[in-house]
Amino acid sequence: MSNKNVTYVLVALIIGISFTISSYFLSNGLINLRAERKVITVTGSAKKQLRSDLVKWTGMYSVQAKDLKEAYRLLEESQKKVKDYFLSKGLSEKDLIFSSISTQTIYEMLPNGIYSTKVDSYKLSQSIQITSKDVDKITDLSRKSTELINSGVQFESMPPQYYYTKLADLKIQMLSLATEDAVRRAKQIAKSTGSSVERLKSASMGVFQITPLYSTEVSDYGINDTTSIDKEITAVVNCEFIIK
């Protein structure tokens, strides 16, 4: 082999070895870059106060008589008094929903404390339900409705239930605010370690909590408070960010 050919072979070998070495370091450099990519998990949250815009309230009344027909007559009288009372407070008939009548047979009790098979009386009961967007008015009526007792009606007022009807739209807004909060938190964490946020890797929605104002109650399954007019909604999102 001539010196010229030997030179070509040596040059080719050097180039090949150099390429191999360069490829090795280049590929390892990329691997190291990928390995240096870190993922942080951040929880973002958002809170907002809201006021209920719908109320559901239920009242119950009952009568008791020895005769079933008499009991039914008395219940009709009570129903009329209940109806007239709420109409006098500015409600319309379409606002008043009366339930079906519930009948309970009461048997005589023997001296030994055991009930006999002899009928003592009949107890009939019925409920009235009001659903309205006039939250303040129905709340006030729920407190005053026991005035019916003065009219001879055995009336019981149940606690009103309060709802927010635009919750679906609000959830979208709250999720957006919670995600923004997660981004801010991620940037702060990354900055404190001399890094920066590259991009959002994944996000998952946490539970929604609807609680009374200033409540500290928390549940993994979420809370949907219906006992208070003024509420606080909390949205949570769990986000993963790639930092560099």
Phi, psi and omega per residue, in radians:
M1 nan 2.373 -3.105
S2 -1.323 2.821 3.111
N3 -1.060 -0.580 -3.136
K4 -1.135 -0.765 3.136
N5 -1.163 -0.688 3.111
V6 -1.058 -0.718 3.127
T7 -1.058 -0.782 3.109
Y8 -1.027 -0.740 -3.121
V9 -1.128 -0.766 -3.124
L10 -1.117 -0.732 3.112
V11 -1.075 -0.758 3.140
A12 -1.073 -0.746 3.135
L13 -1.118 -0.748 -3.140
I14 -1.079 -0.781 3.135
I15 -1.091 -0.761 -3.136
G16 -1.104 -0.786 3.135
I17 -1.131 -0.723 3.133
S18 -1.081 -0.750 3.136
F19 -1.096 -0.729 3.141
T20 -1.118 -0.793 -3.141
I21 -1.113 -0.747 3.137
S22 -1.091 -0.759 3.131
S23 -1.069 -0.685 -3.113
Y24 -1.098 -0.871 -3.104
F25 -1.192 -0.616 3.131
L26 -1.125 -0.827 -3.133
S27 -1.137 -0.695 3.118
N28 -1.187 -0.574 3.076
G29 -1.109 -0.742 3.105
L30 -1.127 -0.701 3.121
I31 -1.086 -0.748 -3.138
N32 -1.140 -0.652 3.105
L33 -1.099 -0.749 3.113
R34 -1.139 -0.688 -3.118
A35 -1.149 -0.539 -3.112
E36 -1.347 -0.240 3.081
R37 -1.175 2.139 -3.099
K38 -1.962 2.651 3.124
V39 -2.041 2.281 3.057
I40 -2.057 2.529 3.113
T41 -1.862 2.222 -3.074
V42 -2.249 2.412 3.059
T43 -1.773 2.171 3.093
G44 -1.918 2.610 -3.133
S45 -2.494 2.796 3.093
A46 -2.557 2.470 3.141
K47 -2.173 2.599 3.109
K48 -2.673 2.380 3.078
Q49 -1.546 2.494 3.124
L50 -2.514 2.825 3.127
R51 -2.053 2.330 -3.127
S52 -1.031 2.469 3.125
D53 -2.055 0.175 3.102
L54 -2.601 2.424 3.130
V55 -2.264 2.435 3.017
K56 -2.106 2.244 -3.101
W57 -2.349 2.497 -3.140
T58 -2.240 2.361 3.033
G59 -2.127 2.611 -3.118
M60 -2.245 2.533 3.079
Y61 -2.471 2.699 -3.074
S62 -2.599 2.815 3.077
V63 -2.401 2.832 3.104
Q64 -2.509 2.345 -3.128
A65 -2.639 2.780 3.136
K66 -1.186 -0.607 -3.098
D67 -1.845 2.437 -3.093
L68 -1.139 -0.705 3.141
K69 -1.144 -0.661 3.122
E70 -1.156 -0.693 3.115
A71 -1.090 -0.696 3.140
Y72 -1.163 -0.688 3.115
R73 -1.105 -0.751 3.126
L74 -1.122 -0.640 3.128
L75 -1.166 -0.679 3.096
E76 -1.083 -0.679 3.100
E77 -1.112 -0.750 3.126
S78 -1.130 -0.706 3.126
Q79 -1.066 -0.724 3.131
K80 -1.116 -0.735 3.120
K81 -1.110 -0.722 3.122
V82 -1.114 -0.816 -3.129
K83 -1.062 -0.846 -3.128
D84 -1.086 -0.632 -3.122
Y85 -1.090 -0.841 -3.087
F86 -1.297 -0.533 3.057
L87 -1.161 -0.597 3.129
S88 -1.230 -0.283 3.129
K89 -1.628 0.153 3.056
G90 1.694 0.071 3.085
L91 -1.526 2.751 3.094
S92 -1.810 2.894 -3.101
E93 -1.067 -0.570 -3.135
K94 -1.190 -0.310 3.102
D95 -1.397 -0.288 -3.024
L96 -1.792 2.100 3.122
I97 -2.029 1.987 3.131
F98 -1.663 2.391 3.135
S99 -1.406 3.028 3.010
S100 -1.221 2.833 -3.085
I101 -1.465 2.347 3.086
S102 -1.794 2.259 -3.096
T103 -1.995 2.276 3.113
Q104 -2.159 2.182 3.095
T105 -1.589 2.197 -3.120
I106 -1.890 2.184 -3.093
Y107 -1.721 2.689 3.112
E108 -1.148 2.544 3.107
M109 -1.796 2.288 3.120
L110 -1.320 2.833 3.139
P111 -0.983 -0.483 -3.134
N112 -1.447 0.102 3.086
G113 1.525 0.075 3.128
I114 -1.743 2.427 3.124
Y115 -1.300 2.436 3.088
S116 -1.597 -3.070 3.099
T117 -1.624 0.023 -3.124
K118 -1.512 2.266 -3.116
V119 -1.283 2.241 3.085
D120 -1.607 -0.806 -3.112
S121 -2.891 3.095 3.103
Y122 -2.184 2.374 3.097
K123 -2.005 2.113 3.129
L124 -1.955 2.403 3.141
S125 -2.393 2.733 -3.121
Q126 -2.664 2.668 3.129
S127 -2.116 2.755 3.043
I128 -2.168 2.348 -3.136
Q129 -2.131 2.410 3.114
I130 -2.200 2.214 3.058
T131 -2.067 2.185 -3.027
S132 -2.644 2.714 3.029
K133 -1.570 -0.153 3.084
D134 -1.498 1.392 -3.000
V135 -1.074 -0.799 -3.076
D136 -1.134 -0.717 -3.095
K137 -1.143 -0.827 -3.107
I138 -1.198 -0.601 3.071
T139 -1.066 -0.763 3.122
D140 -1.132 -0.738 3.131
L141 -1.135 -0.630 -3.133
S142 -1.085 -0.531 3.140
R143 -1.436 -0.543 -3.067
K144 -1.650 -0.199 -3.005
S145 -1.110 -0.350 3.101
T146 -1.199 -0.054 2.991
E147 -1.034 -0.391 3.126
L148 -1.066 -0.407 3.114
I149 -1.062 -0.581 3.103
N150 -1.152 -0.324 3.119
S151 -1.656 0.138 3.122
G152 1.555 0.191 -3.139
V153 -1.682 2.223 3.049
Q154 -1.391 1.550 -2.973
F155 -1.947 2.442 3.098
E156 -2.275 2.245 3.140
S157 -1.729 2.207 3.109
M158 -1.562 2.726 3.111
P159 -1.097 2.342 3.097
P160 -1.126 2.708 3.057
Q161 -2.001 2.296 -3.033
Y162 -1.995 2.399 -3.086
Y163 -2.335 2.783 3.018
Y164 -2.052 2.011 -2.964
T165 -1.403 -0.230 -3.110
K166 -1.799 0.523 -3.039
L167 -1.145 -0.638 -3.105
A168 -1.052 -0.789 3.118
D169 -1.191 -0.660 -3.109
L170 -1.169 -0.599 3.140
K171 -1.044 -0.724 3.127
I172 -1.077 -0.780 3.126
Q173 -1.108 -0.743 -3.112
M174 -1.159 -0.660 3.101
L175 -1.107 -0.698 3.113
S176 -1.109 -0.756 3.137
L177 -1.173 -0.655 3.122
A178 -1.160 -0.651 3.110
T179 -1.173 -0.713 3.077
E180 -1.059 -0.667 3.111
D181 -1.137 -0.686 3.111
A182 -1.114 -0.696 3.120
V183 -1.097 -0.777 3.123
R184 -1.068 -0.752 3.141
R185 -1.120 -0.736 -3.135
A186 -1.090 -0.730 3.135
K187 -1.122 -0.666 3.122
Q188 -1.158 -0.748 3.137
I189 -1.124 -0.795 -3.128
A190 -1.099 -0.736 -3.120
K191 -1.098 -0.654 -3.120
S192 -1.176 -0.310 3.126
T193 -1.888 0.189 3.124
G194 1.323 0.350 -3.139
S195 -1.997 -3.087 3.081
S196 -2.511 2.712 3.136
V197 -1.390 2.183 3.127
E198 -1.531 -0.904 -3.137
R199 -2.898 2.883 3.057
L200 -1.430 2.202 -3.116
K201 -1.555 -0.812 -3.136
S202 -2.762 2.804 3.115
A203 -2.581 2.453 3.096
S204 -2.352 2.493 -3.089
M205 -1.398 2.331 3.031
G206 -1.568 -2.873 -3.103
V207 -1.446 2.706 3.013
F208 -1.715 2.378 3.083
Q209 -2.042 2.131 3.019
I210 -2.021 1.870 -3.009
T211 -2.199 2.870 2.983
P212 -1.094 2.771 3.136
L213 -1.016 2.412 3.061
Y214 1.156 0.290 3.095
S215 -1.348 2.553 3.086
T216 -1.863 0.167 -3.101
E217 -1.227 2.368 3.136
V218 -2.407 2.481 3.111
S219 -2.465 2.454 3.089
D220 -1.177 -0.343 -3.104
Y221 -1.732 -0.001 -3.130
G222 1.586 2.742 3.134
I223 -2.272 2.401 3.063
N224 -2.272 1.528 -3.080
D225 -1.218 2.315 3.071
T226 -2.139 0.175 -3.050
T227 -1.633 -0.306 -3.044
S228 -2.109 2.586 3.112
I229 -1.271 -0.874 3.134
D230 -1.634 2.242 -3.048
K231 -2.272 3.008 3.023
E232 -2.279 2.266 3.122
I233 -1.864 2.349 3.130
T234 -2.161 2.215 3.098
A235 -1.972 2.454 -3.115
V236 -2.245 2.387 3.024
V237 -2.273 2.509 3.082
N238 -1.910 2.085 -3.032
C239 -2.126 2.533 3.018
E240 -1.962 2.259 3.142
F241 -2.098 2.494 3.004
I242 -1.618 2.192 3.136
I243 -1.984 2.771 -3.117
K244 -2.405 nan nan
